């Protein structure tokens, strides 16, 4: 909570050009939360025994999961800092990479459930495998919300403070 003098006494360190919060990270947040809603849609469709909605819901959930992963990968490729660029790069890539790994595991988990449902292995009363996948997927969503605010939003607080400072200075009469 109190950055050391070695990194400029600010977080993120002064020499780091952080990613803009309300571009890809905000879009990825919307994508991941929408995929969580789609997973809930699948659950309700399984209970209601609506096969077409289940299959479409699985497709939507997995499509959004792949889209999230692709945007995250693109963000890694286009970031202006690397894992070796000190503490910020190490923390950023470790935390978001670990989350991305869990997104991939959850995507595989949901894909297996999709194939199991397609093969008539789930019923309205027997779908514990899917329920486990859905709980895992919602956990991934909740962790992302924490990461969005702690890594992207808080990590951009320096830029937000700078913007606020400029707006105050511009309003001064001198």
Secondary structure by P-SEA (a helix, b strand, c coil): cccccccccccccccccccccccaaaaaaaaaaaaaaaaaaaaaaaaaccaaaaaaaaaaaaaaaaaaaaaaaaaaaaccccccccaaaaaaaaaaaaaaaaaaaaaaaaaaaaaaaaaccccccccaaaaaaaaaaaaaaaaaaaaaaacccccaaaaaaaaaaaaaaaaccc
